[in-house]
Amino acid sequence: MTKKLDLLFLLLALVFVTLANVSHTVALRYGLLLLFLGYAGCNWRALLGFVRGSGVLCWALAAFVGYAFLHALLWSNWPELSLSEARSQLLMGLLWFVAGGALFWRRQALSIKDVVMLAGALLCAVELGHAAYVLATTGALPYQTAFTTATKLELTFFINTVLVFLAARIFADFSPRFHYASRLPRWFPYLALLLLLLVSLMAGARNGLIGMVYLVFSMLGVLLYWERKRLGWRKAVLIVAAICAAIGSMASYAYHKDTRNQVFVESADMGWHYQGSKGWLRVADYPKMRNGQVVDPSAYERIAWISRGLDLIRDNPLGYGYGRNAFTRSLTHVGVENKVGHSHSGFIDLGVGLGIPGILLWLLFCLSLMVTGLRRFVREQNTTGLVLALVVGGFVGRMLIESIQRDHLLHLFLFIVGALLAELLSRESRHA
């Protein structure tokens, strides 16, 4: 009965990871969380083992969440909203972290690595199926749109996360000293990689491409460092050249396909010096560049929001009050009329909301996870540690340019890293 129950919850984990970013699944996610917490309660030894085993990591996340509640009570300019947001986002995130850790503390039929790869392949297969339907009915492939998610942000965020798992799996194939335990066929990661790259190119998200480049060069550096003696300099040069050519081709395609890139630099510069216009507040027209062309709205707005957000943090280092729209509320609080929303930078939203202490506590948690993963990878050649470090590093890096530390994006991230940490630390899974 226990094995059947484990298989059931493993299937539910696959459902959650696959559908977490899909629109209109809020009730499903809350229902799954209740089931996972019930499972953790029934397997309290696994839950206790995860909390004890993770040690400072679990408490670092709890300290961050606790600080958000304390800030809402003592310093927030909108305490009721901040308390509500802290409960629905951060407290729920902590519970998802614990749920993932408790589920995968015990050895399961599939690891969290296999679950994530399967989920990515399933979601992208649906995206490609829809693209084929659109091509057949309209004669043109969809571009810069997403079928399964509300926006391309959610889709490319998930794709980049899954690519970390695929990259580590393929890396283990080419590096004999590393072992990557998987129940999936050897050919599956390569098929999944093809699916994900095709969908990513159709999504046409610049930030998604930046994340892919970060991942490729991170894995390239790891491969060349560990296999430098076996490969020799000739093979190393060929590998670097081939990968750079492939990435360069993708980047060139994305650059020429997206017309916004042609005016990015001047638009970004005008956004950084936001004081000369009000277009970034969305209460006036966008400014024009020297050639008379209107700025690229995306680059102009995002850079302006980052620049103004840094000024807000400088003026109030303790923050104005936590919330998904802390940026627009803070602007209104200081007397600036706007119709913005969030800043499209996770660190700006976090700094404006919870101040510099909030940023430091979040970084303490994330960096501790990365150090733990890298230490296990270096000492034991454990690819789970490498995956954990790269997933967390990718999330932190993308927070610079996207507001992803909220809602289902945050909850999915914390569930996955909780599961990875459990597999890394558990005695049963240590050599997986």
C-alpha positions as CSV (number, residue, x, y, z in Angstrom):
1,M,0.0,0.0,0.0
2,T,2.8,2.4,0.8
3,K,4.4,1.9,-2.6
4,K,1.1,2.5,-4.4
5,L,0.6,5.7,-2.3
6,D,4.1,6.8,-3.2
7,L,3.4,6.2,-6.9
8,L,0.2,8.2,-6.6
9,F,1.9,11.2,-5.1
10,L,4.7,10.9,-7.6
11,L,2.1,11.2,-10.3
12,L,0.6,14.2,-8.5
13,A,4.0,15.8,-8.4
14,L,4.3,15.3,-12.2
15,V,0.9,16.9,-12.6
16,F,1.9,19.9,-10.5
17,V,5.2,20.5,-12.2
18,T,3.6,20.2,-15.6
19,L,0.5,22.4,-14.9
20,A,1.9,24.9,-12.4
21,N,2.4,27.6,-15.0
22,V,-0.8,26.7,-17.0
23,S,-3.6,29.3,-16.8
24,H,-6.7,28.7,-14.6
25,T,-5.1,26.0,-12.3
26,V,-5.1,27.9,-9.0
27,A,-7.7,25.7,-7.3
28,L,-5.8,22.6,-8.6
29,R,-2.5,23.9,-7.1
30,Y,-4.0,24.6,-3.7
31,G,-5.7,21.2,-3.7
32,L,-2.4,19.5,-4.6
33,L,-0.6,21.4,-1.8
34,L,-3.2,20.2,0.8
35,L,-2.6,16.6,-0.4
36,F,1.2,16.9,-0.3
37,L,1.0,18.4,3.2
38,G,-1.3,15.5,4.3
39,Y,1.3,13.1,2.8
40,A,4.1,14.8,4.7
41,G,2.1,14.6,7.9
42,C,1.5,10.9,7.4
43,N,5.2,10.4,6.7
44,W,6.3,12.6,9.6
45,R,9.7,10.8,9.9
46,A,10.5,11.9,6.3
47,L,9.3,15.4,7.1
48,L,11.4,15.6,10.2
49,G,14.4,14.2,8.5
50,F,14.2,16.8,5.7
51,V,13.8,19.7,8.2
52,R,16.7,18.4,10.3
53,G,18.8,17.5,7.3
54,S,18.4,20.8,5.6
55,G,19.4,22.6,8.8
56,V,20.2,26.2,8.2
57,L,18.7,26.2,4.7
58,C,15.2,25.5,5.9
59,W,15.6,28.0,8.7
60,A,17.0,30.7,6.3
61,L,13.8,30.5,4.2
62,A,11.7,30.6,7.4
63,A,13.6,33.6,8.6
64,F,12.9,35.4,5.2
65,V,9.2,34.6,5.5
66,G,9.1,35.6,9.1
67,Y,10.8,38.9,8.4
68,A,8.1,39.6,5.7
69,F,5.4,39.2,8.3
70,L,7.3,41.3,10.8
71,H,7.8,44.0,8.2
72,A,4.0,43.9,7.4
73,L,3.2,44.5,11.1
74,L,5.8,47.2,11.9
75,W,6.9,49.1,8.8
76,S,4.5,48.5,5.9
77,N,2.5,51.5,4.6
78,W,-0.3,49.0,3.7
79,P,-0.1,46.4,6.5
80,E,-3.3,44.5,5.7
81,L,-2.3,44.0,2.0
82,S,1.2,43.0,3.0
83,L,0.0,40.4,5.5
84,S,-2.3,39.0,2.9
85,E,0.4,38.9,0.2
86,A,2.9,37.4,2.7
87,R,0.4,34.6,3.4
88,S,-0.6,33.8,-0.1
89,Q,2.9,34.0,-1.6
90,L,5.7,33.5,0.9
91,L,4.0,31.3,3.4
92,M,2.6,29.2,0.6
93,G,6.1,29.1,-0.9
94,L,7.6,27.8,2.4
95,L,4.9,25.1,2.5
96,W,5.7,24.1,-1.1
97,F,9.4,23.9,-0.2
98,V,8.6,21.6,2.7
99,A,6.2,19.5,0.6
100,G,8.8,18.9,-2.1
101,G,11.4,18.0,0.5
102,A,9.2,15.6,2.4
103,L,8.0,13.8,-0.7
104,F,11.5,13.2,-2.2
105,W,13.3,12.6,1.1
106,R,12.4,9.0,0.6
107,R,13.6,7.3,-2.6
108,Q,10.8,7.4,-5.2
109,A,10.3,5.4,-8.4
110,L,11.4,8.5,-10.3
111,S,13.6,11.3,-9.1
112,I,12.6,14.9,-9.2
113,K,15.1,15.3,-12.0
114,D,13.1,12.7,-14.1
115,V,9.8,14.3,-13.1
116,V,10.9,17.8,-14.3
117,M,12.2,16.5,-17.6
118,L,9.0,14.6,-18.3
119,A,6.9,17.6,-17.4
120,G,8.9,19.9,-19.7
121,A,8.6,17.4,-22.6
122,L,4.8,17.1,-22.1
123,L,4.2,20.8,-21.9
124,C,6.3,21.5,-25.0
125,A,4.7,18.7,-26.9
126,V,1.4,20.4,-26.4
127,E,2.8,23.7,-27.5
128,L,4.2,22.2,-30.7
129,G,1.0,20.4,-31.4
130,H,-0.9,23.7,-31.1
131,A,1.7,25.4,-33.4
132,A,1.2,22.6,-36.0
133,Y,-2.5,23.2,-35.8
134,V,-2.1,27.0,-36.3
135,L,0.3,26.3,-39.2
136,A,-2.2,24.0,-40.9
137,T,-5.1,26.4,-40.5
138,T,-3.4,29.8,-41.1
139,G,-0.3,28.9,-43.0
140,A,2.0,30.6,-40.5
141,L,3.7,29.5,-37.3
142,P,2.8,31.4,-34.1
143,Y,5.6,33.7,-32.8
144,Q,6.0,35.4,-29.4
145,T,2.9,33.8,-28.1
146,A,2.2,30.9,-25.7
147,F,-0.7,28.5,-25.8
148,T,-0.4,26.7,-22.5
149,T,0.5,29.7,-20.3
150,A,-0.9,33.2,-19.8
151,T,2.3,34.8,-21.2
152,K,5.6,33.7,-22.7
153,L,7.3,34.7,-19.4
154,E,5.9,31.6,-17.6
155,L,6.6,29.4,-20.6
156,T,10.3,30.4,-21.1
157,F,10.9,30.4,-17.3
158,F,9.8,26.8,-17.2
159,I,11.7,25.9,-20.3
160,N,14.9,27.4,-18.9
161,T,14.4,25.5,-15.7
162,V,13.9,22.2,-17.5
163,L,16.9,22.9,-19.7
164,V,19.1,22.8,-16.6
165,F,18.0,19.2,-15.9
166,L,18.5,18.2,-19.5
167,A,21.9,19.8,-19.7
168,A,23.1,18.0,-16.5
169,R,21.7,14.7,-17.9
170,I,23.5,15.1,-21.2
171,F,26.7,16.3,-19.4
172,A,26.8,13.0,-17.5
173,D,26.7,11.1,-20.8
174,F,29.9,12.8,-21.9
175,S,31.7,12.8,-18.6
176,P,32.3,9.2,-17.4
177,R,33.2,10.2,-13.8
178,F,29.7,11.6,-13.2
179,H,26.7,9.4,-12.5
180,Y,23.2,10.5,-13.2
181,A,20.6,8.0,-12.0
182,S,17.5,8.1,-14.3
183,R,14.7,5.7,-15.2
184,L,14.2,7.5,-18.5
185,P,15.6,6.1,-21.8
186,R,19.0,7.4,-22.9
187,W,17.4,9.0,-26.0
188,F,14.7,10.9,-24.0
189,P,16.8,13.9,-23.0
190,Y,17.9,14.6,-26.6
191,L,14.3,14.4,-27.8
192,A,13.1,16.7,-25.0
193,L,16.0,19.1,-25.7
194,L,14.8,19.4,-29.3
195,L,11.2,20.0,-28.2
196,L,12.2,22.7,-25.7
197,L,14.6,24.5,-28.1
198,L,11.9,24.7,-30.8
199,V,9.3,26.0,-28.4
200,S,11.7,28.5,-27.0
201,L,12.6,29.9,-30.5
202,M,8.9,30.3,-31.3
203,A,8.2,32.0,-28.0
204,G,10.8,34.6,-29.0
205,A,11.6,35.9,-25.4
206,R,14.9,37.8,-25.2
207,N,15.2,37.0,-21.5
208,G,14.7,33.3,-22.2
209,L,17.5,33.4,-24.6
210,I,19.8,35.1,-22.1
211,G,19.0,32.3,-19.6
212,M,19.9,29.7,-22.2
213,V,23.2,31.4,-22.9
214,Y,24.0,31.5,-19.2
215,L,23.2,27.8,-18.9
216,V,25.2,26.7,-21.9
217,F,28.4,28.5,-20.9
218,S,28.0,27.4,-17.3
219,M,27.8,23.8,-18.4
220,L,30.6,24.3,-20.9
221,G,32.9,25.6,-18.2
222,V,32.0,22.7,-15.9
223,L,32.7,20.1,-18.7
224,L,36.0,21.7,-19.7
225,Y,37.2,21.9,-16.1
226,W,36.5,18.3,-15.2
227,E,37.4,16.8,-18.5
228,R,40.4,19.0,-19.5
229,K,42.9,16.1,-19.3
230,R,40.8,13.5,-21.1
231,L,39.8,15.8,-23.9
232,G,43.0,17.7,-24.6
233,W,43.2,21.2,-26.0
234,R,42.2,20.3,-29.6
235,K,38.9,18.6,-28.6
236,A,38.3,21.3,-26.1
237,V,38.6,24.0,-28.8
238,L,36.4,22.1,-31.2
239,I,33.7,21.7,-28.5
240,V,33.8,25.4,-27.6
241,A,33.7,26.4,-31.3
242,A,30.7,24.1,-32.0
243,I,28.7,25.3,-29.0
244,C,29.5,28.9,-29.7
245,A,28.4,28.5,-33.4
246,A,25.1,26.9,-32.3
247,I,24.4,29.5,-29.7
248,G,25.5,32.3,-32.1
249,S,23.1,30.9,-34.8
250,M,20.2,30.9,-32.3
251,A,21.1,34.4,-31.1
252,S,21.4,35.7,-34.6
253,Y,18.0,34.3,-35.5
254,A,16.4,35.7,-32.4
255,Y,18.1,39.1,-32.9
256,H,16.9,39.6,-36.5
257,K,13.5,38.1,-35.9
258,D,12.8,40.5,-33.0
259,T,12.7,44.1,-34.4
260,R,13.0,45.5,-30.9
261,N,16.7,44.7,-30.8
262,Q,17.5,47.3,-33.4
263,V,16.7,50.2,-31.1
264,F,17.5,48.6,-27.7
265,V,20.6,50.6,-26.7
266,E,19.2,54.1,-27.1
267,S,15.8,53.1,-25.6
268,A,17.6,51.6,-22.6
269,D,19.7,54.7,-22.1
270,M,16.6,56.9,-22.2
271,G,15.0,54.6,-19.7
272,W,17.9,54.9,-17.3
273,H,17.7,58.6,-17.4
274,Y,13.9,58.5,-16.8
275,Q,13.6,62.0,-15.4
276,G,13.3,63.5,-18.9
277,S,10.0,61.8,-19.7
278,K,6.9,60.2,-18.2
279,G,6.2,57.5,-20.7
280,W,7.5,54.9,-18.3
281,L,4.8,55.9,-15.9
282,R,2.2,55.1,-18.6
283,V,0.5,58.4,-18.1
284,A,2.1,60.0,-21.2
285,D,3.3,59.1,-24.7
286,Y,6.6,57.3,-25.1
287,P,9.5,59.6,-26.0
288,K,11.2,59.6,-29.3
289,M,14.8,58.9,-30.1
290,R,17.2,61.1,-32.0
291,N,16.1,59.7,-35.3
292,G,12.5,60.5,-34.6
293,Q,11.5,56.9,-34.0
294,V,9.6,56.0,-30.8
295,V,11.6,54.0,-28.3
296,D,11.2,50.3,-27.8
297,P,8.6,50.3,-25.0
298,S,9.9,47.1,-23.4
299,A,13.5,48.2,-23.1
300,Y,12.6,51.8,-22.1
301,E,10.1,50.9,-19.5
302,R,12.0,48.1,-17.8
303,I,15.3,50.1,-17.5
304,A,13.3,53.1,-16.3
305,W,11.6,51.1,-13.6
306,I,14.9,49.6,-12.5
307,S,16.5,53.1,-12.3
308,R,13.5,54.6,-10.4
309,G,13.3,51.5,-8.2
310,L,16.9,51.9,-7.1
311,D,16.1,55.5,-6.2
312,L,13.2,54.4,-4.1
313,I,15.3,51.9,-2.3
314,R,18.0,54.5,-1.7
315,D,15.4,56.9,-0.2
316,N,13.9,54.2,2.1
317,P,16.3,51.2,2.7
318,L,13.7,49.5,5.0
319,G,11.1,49.3,2.2
320,Y,7.6,50.6,1.8
321,G,5.6,47.4,2.2
322,Y,5.5,43.9,0.7
323,G,3.2,43.1,-2.2
324,R,3.2,42.0,-5.8
325,N,2.5,45.6,-6.8
326,A,4.8,47.2,-4.2
327,F,6.5,49.3,-6.9
328,T,3.4,51.1,-8.2
329,R,2.1,51.6,-4.6
330,S,5.5,53.0,-3.5
331,L,5.4,55.5,-6.4
332,T,1.9,56.6,-5.5
333,H,3.0,56.8,-1.8
334,V,5.7,59.3,-2.7
335,G,3.3,61.4,-4.9
336,V,4.1,60.0,-8.3
337,E,1.0,59.4,-10.5
338,N,1.4,56.2,-12.4
339,K,-0.3,53.2,-14.0
340,V,2.6,50.7,-13.8
341,G,2.1,47.6,-11.7
342,H,5.3,45.7,-10.8
343,S,8.8,46.7,-11.9
344,H,9.6,43.6,-14.0
345,S,12.6,43.1,-11.8
346,G,12.3,40.7,-8.9
347,F,15.1,42.4,-6.9
348,I,13.6,45.9,-7.4
349,D,10.1,44.6,-6.3
350,L,11.7,42.9,-3.3
351,G,13.9,45.8,-2.3
352,V,11.0,48.4,-2.7
353,G,8.7,46.1,-0.7
354,L,11.0,44.6,2.1
355,G,14.0,46.8,1.8
356,I,17.6,45.9,1.8
357,P,17.2,43.4,4.7
358,G,14.7,41.5,2.7
359,I,17.0,41.2,-0.3
360,L,19.9,40.1,2.0
361,L,17.7,37.4,3.6
362,W,16.5,36.1,0.3
363,L,20.1,36.0,-1.0
364,L,21.3,34.2,2.1
365,F,18.8,31.4,1.4
366,C,19.6,31.2,-2.3
367,L,23.4,31.4,-1.9
368,S,23.3,28.8,0.8
369,L,21.5,26.4,-1.6
370,M,24.0,27.1,-4.3
371,V,27.0,26.5,-2.0
372,T,25.4,23.3,-0.7
373,G,24.9,22.0,-4.2
374,L,28.3,23.0,-5.5
375,R,30.0,21.5,-2.5
376,R,28.3,18.1,-3.0
377,F,29.1,18.3,-6.7
378,V,32.8,19.0,-6.2
379,R,33.3,16.5,-3.4
380,E,31.1,13.6,-4.5
381,Q,30.6,14.3,-8.3
382,N,26.9,14.4,-7.5
383,T,25.0,15.8,-10.4
384,T,22.0,16.6,-8.2
385,G,24.2,19.2,-6.5
386,L,25.1,20.7,-9.9
387,V,21.4,20.9,-10.9
388,L,20.5,22.5,-7.6
389,A,23.2,25.2,-7.9
390,L,22.3,26.0,-11.6
391,V,18.5,26.1,-11.0
392,V,18.9,28.5,-8.1
393,G,21.5,30.6,-9.9
394,G,19.2,30.8,-12.9
395,F,16.3,31.9,-10.8
396,V,18.4,34.6,-9.0
397,G,19.8,35.8,-12.3
398,R,16.4,36.1,-13.9
399,M,15.1,38.0,-10.9
400,L,17.3,40.9,-12.1
401,I,15.2,41.3,-15.2
402,E,11.9,39.6,-14.4
403,S,9.4,39.6,-11.5
404,I,9.4,35.9,-11.0
405,Q,9.6,35.7,-7.2
406,R,5.8,35.6,-6.9
407,D,2.7,33.3,-7.2
408,H,3.1,30.0,-9.1
409,L,6.5,30.8,-10.4
410,L,7.9,31.1,-6.8
411,H,5.9,28.1,-5.6
412,L,7.2,25.9,-8.5
413,F,10.7,27.0,-7.9
414,L,10.6,26.3,-4.1
415,F,8.9,22.9,-4.7
416,I,11.7,21.8,-7.1
417,V,14.6,23.1,-5.0
418,G,13.1,21.5,-1.9
419,A,12.9,18.2,-3.7
420,L,16.4,18.5,-5.1
421,L,17.8,19.4,-1.7
422,A,16.0,16.3,-0.2
423,E,17.5,14.0,-2.8
424,L,20.9,15.5,-2.3
425,L,20.9,15.2,1.5
426,S,18.9,12.1,2.1
427,R,20.9,9.0,2.9
428,E,18.7,6.9,0.6
429,S,19.3,9.2,-2.4
430,R,22.8,10.4,-1.7
431,H,24.4,8.5,-4.6
432,A,21.6,9.1,-7.1
